[in-house]
């Protein structure tokens, strides 16, 4: 099969495309349901709006970007801060208040989207050259890797089974086996764990777990505030949530660069960051309106793209539709929730590592000059702050009610330093191969980004 044939899943036929869709759904499921588990939001609502948000994103980006949108971990601290506002208030649900704050955060995406539309990617991307985006992408994977290790520690043997199946299927597999290694790793490890009694199916067999259920709870929606709300606490919730978007928007740009890098298509230019930002922000606002957590483009699915080399956005849309369908099935939700933590850890360990590898390739393929002190300083501070803060005791920088992740602080530092330090010679659009960070045309001389 040619490379183009591998990338175009439609040539595989509907049954195989469904398998690929299931693979992407399983890849995002563990992290997506973990956010509501940690925040107290409903899992079924989260799954529903992960699917609907992804479909909305694809509609606004002309169906070109193979991205899946799942729950954002960046807002977890914000949800906790909003919930704390109601610690001494009886009978008041904090979720709608947090939802309003996240909706406003989503609107901030629209503002940055308008800036990209007004000034063009070339001018705005001077603030996001490879010396910034590359280390940020590297740190995205490395910051996530610790959660994969924590999951693996639940049972390393089960995790190793998942890793072994993924590696064997991807390296030595033939045909369809080679392009669904993640799905095979999940199923194989799940089955082995079940055989050895490492899976708790009590929630699945519980008579109270129905086959069909409605995933939206009106009391969690923003619309429930029309019956009356505390204006002061609503403003506080907005103040807490909106600044978090400054960090997630930077992460979004890094994710889009990573997807571009993986696929070999310049999504920053076409359909453009103004569309991807609008899609991400709109999906986030839609989810928040109905009591689901904020959405974000998912690195897990980027890892699947890199591993399978099937880049057809139709496969992602199939995964989104499956997520919507299964959101109405509490029995399936319980079955997937019973998946061993170590299975998720083993698969995630590979996917997160591949994200960092894409970041390394981003720097290498763009021929970033590390003989320049400015570049060394920028990369050093991005990685030092991102990883140092992430793995510190607090795991974040707390500024009043706002909690900034290490990745957010590192990315902001990189952007600011790149803007103020002399010697920024990056010009977006002059090197299509470098802009996507992948050189698929072997043996062809690459143009340089350096000005003569």
GIURGI-V202330 format. One record per backbone hydrogen bond with DSSP energy under -1.0 kcal/mol. CO is the residue of the C=O (numbers start at 1). NH is the residue of the N-H. If there is no record, write none. Layout:
BEGIN
CO;NH + CO;NH
END
This chain:
BEGIN
2;6 + 3;7 + 4;8 + 7;9 + 8;11 + 9;12 + 13;17 + 14;18 + 15;19 + 16;20 + 17;21 + 18;22 + 19;23 + 20;24 + 21;25 + 22;26 + 23;27 + 24;28 + 25;29 + 28;32 + 29;33 + 31;35 + 33;37 + 34;38 + 35;39 + 36;40 + 42;46 + 43;47 + 44;48 + 45;49 + 46;50 + 47;51 + 48;52 + 49;53 + 50;54 + 51;55 + 52;56 + 53;57 + 54;58 + 55;59 + 56;60 + 57;61 + 58;63 + 59;62 + 61;64 + 65;67 + 68;298 + 70;296 + 73;76 + 75;79 + 76;80 + 77;81 + 78;82 + 79;83 + 80;84 + 83;86 + 84;87 + 86;89 + 94;98 + 95;99 + 96;100 + 97;101 + 98;102 + 99;103 + 100;104 + 101;105 + 102;106 + 103;107 + 104;108 + 107;111 + 108;112 + 109;113 + 110;114 + 111;115 + 112;116 + 113;117 + 114;118 + 115;119 + 116;120 + 120;124 + 121;125 + 124;127 + 125;128 + 129;132 + 129;133 + 130;134 + 132;136 + 133;137 + 134;138 + 135;139 + 136;140 + 137;141 + 138;142 + 139;143 + 140;144 + 141;145 + 144;148 + 145;149 + 146;150 + 147;151 + 148;152 + 149;153 + 151;154 + 152;155 + 155;159 + 156;160 + 157;161 + 158;162 + 159;163 + 160;164 + 161;165 + 162;166 + 163;167 + 164;168 + 165;169 + 166;170 + 167;171 + 168;172 + 174;177 + 180;184 + 181;185 + 182;186 + 183;187 + 184;188 + 185;189 + 186;190 + 187;191 + 188;192 + 189;193 + 190;194 + 191;195 + 192;196 + 193;198 + 194;197 + 201;205 + 202;206 + 206;209 + 210;331 + 217;220 + 218;221 + 221;224 + 222;225 + 223;226 + 224;227 + 225;228 + 230;234 + 231;235 + 232;236 + 233;237 + 234;238 + 235;239 + 236;240 + 237;241 + 238;242 + 242;245 + 243;246 + 244;248 + 245;249 + 247;251 + 248;252 + 249;253 + 250;254 + 251;255 + 252;256 + 253;257 + 254;258 + 255;259 + 256;260 + 257;261 + 258;262 + 259;263 + 260;264 + 265;267 + 266;270 + 267;272 + 268;273 + 272;276 + 273;277 + 274;278 + 275;279 + 276;280 + 277;281 + 278;282 + 279;283 + 280;284 + 281;285 + 282;286 + 283;287 + 284;288 + 285;289 + 287;292 + 288;291 + 289;222 + 294;72 + 296;70 + 298;302 + 299;303 + 300;304 + 301;305 + 302;306 + 303;307 + 304;308 + 305;309 + 312;315 + 313;317 + 314;318 + 315;319 + 316;320 + 317;321 + 318;322 + 319;323 + 320;324 + 321;325 + 322;326 + 325;328 + 326;329 + 328;213 + 329;333 + 330;334 + 331;335 + 332;336 + 333;337 + 334;338 + 336;339 + 340;344 + 341;345 + 342;346 + 343;347 + 344;348 + 345;349 + 346;350 + 347;351 + 348;352 + 349;353 + 350;354 + 351;355 + 352;356 + 353;357 + 354;358 + 355;359 + 356;360 + 357;361 + 358;362 + 359;363 + 360;364 + 361;365 + 362;366 + 363;368 + 364;367 + 372;376 + 373;377 + 374;378 + 375;379 + 376;380 + 377;381 + 378;382 + 379;383 + 380;384 + 381;385 + 382;386 + 383;387 + 384;388 + 385;389 + 386;390 + 387;391 + 389;392 + 397;404 + 399;402 + 402;399 + 404;397 + 405;409 + 406;410 + 407;411 + 408;412 + 409;413 + 410;414 + 411;415 + 412;416 + 413;417 + 414;418 + 415;419 + 416;420 + 417;421 + 423;425 + 427;430 + 431;435 + 432;436 + 433;438 + 440;442 + 441;444
END
